[in-house]
Amino acid sequence: MSIDLARAVHIVEKAFLPLRGDVREDPSDASFSLEVTDGARVLASIAHVARSQYSHAGHLAALIEQTRLELARDGYLLEPWSMPG
């Protein structure tokens, strides 16, 4: 399944609840950057997510799961999440 930028942004924004996944789109190359915050502090960030990293569901899921794992290792509790079908 191919994922477009708008769908990828929607998925990422929901993947880090109850924290916030703040996404900044870059329409010039259809990429985005991500910051996961608790409302006051940046807890994790990815400076550049290229189209090749999010257009395939498996690649996007792996990127999200890795970031979620790093947050869990730092002691942050996240709601259960799975890649939407």
C-alpha positions as CSV (number, residue, x, y, z in Angstrom):
1,M,0.0,0.0,0.0
2,S,1.4,3.4,-1.0
3,I,1.0,6.2,1.5
4,D,0.8,9.9,0.4
5,L,2.1,12.8,2.5
6,A,-1.2,13.7,4.0
7,R,-1.9,10.2,5.2
8,A,1.6,9.8,6.6
9,V,1.2,13.0,8.6
10,H,-2.2,11.8,10.0
11,I,-0.7,8.4,11.0
12,V,2.3,10.0,12.7
13,E,0.2,12.5,14.6
14,K,-1.8,9.7,16.1
15,A,1.2,7.3,16.8
16,F,2.6,9.0,19.9
17,L,-0.5,9.7,22.1
18,P,-0.8,10.9,24.8
19,L,2.3,12.9,23.6
20,R,2.1,15.2,20.6
21,G,3.6,14.3,17.3
22,D,4.2,17.7,15.6
23,V,4.8,17.4,11.9
24,R,6.2,20.0,9.6
25,E,5.6,19.3,5.9
26,D,8.1,20.3,3.2
27,P,6.1,20.4,0.0
28,S,9.2,21.1,-2.1
29,D,10.2,17.5,-1.8
30,A,7.1,15.9,-0.2
31,S,9.1,15.2,3.0
32,F,8.4,16.1,6.6
33,S,10.1,16.5,10.0
34,L,8.8,15.3,13.3
35,E,9.0,16.4,16.9
36,V,7.4,14.4,19.7
37,T,6.6,16.7,22.6
38,D,4.9,16.7,25.9
39,G,3.6,20.1,25.3
40,A,6.6,21.8,26.8
41,R,9.7,19.9,25.7
42,V,10.9,18.1,22.7
43,L,11.3,14.4,23.6
44,A,12.3,13.0,20.2
45,S,12.8,14.4,16.8
46,I,13.5,13.3,13.2
47,A,14.9,16.1,11.1
48,H,13.9,14.7,7.7
49,V,11.6,11.9,6.6
50,A,11.9,11.4,2.9
51,R,9.1,10.2,0.7
52,S,10.9,6.8,0.3
53,Q,10.8,6.4,4.1
54,Y,7.0,6.9,4.5
55,S,5.4,5.9,1.2
56,H,5.7,2.2,2.0
57,A,3.6,1.3,5.1
58,G,6.3,-1.1,6.4
59,H,9.0,1.6,6.3
60,L,6.7,4.2,8.0
61,A,5.7,1.6,10.7
62,A,9.4,0.8,11.4
63,L,10.3,4.5,11.7
64,I,7.4,5.1,14.1
65,E,8.1,1.9,16.1
66,Q,11.8,2.8,16.5
67,T,10.9,6.3,17.8
68,R,8.2,4.8,20.2
69,L,10.8,2.4,21.5
70,E,13.3,5.2,22.2
71,L,10.6,7.1,24.1
72,A,9.7,4.0,26.1
73,R,13.3,3.5,27.0
74,D,13.3,7.0,28.3
75,G,10.4,6.2,30.5
76,Y,7.5,7.7,28.5
77,L,4.2,5.7,28.5
78,L,2.4,5.7,25.2
79,E,-1.0,4.4,24.2
80,P,-1.0,1.1,22.3
81,W,-0.6,1.7,18.6
82,S,-0.5,-0.3,15.4
83,M,-0.1,0.7,11.8
84,P,-3.6,1.3,10.3
85,G,-4.5,-1.0,7.4
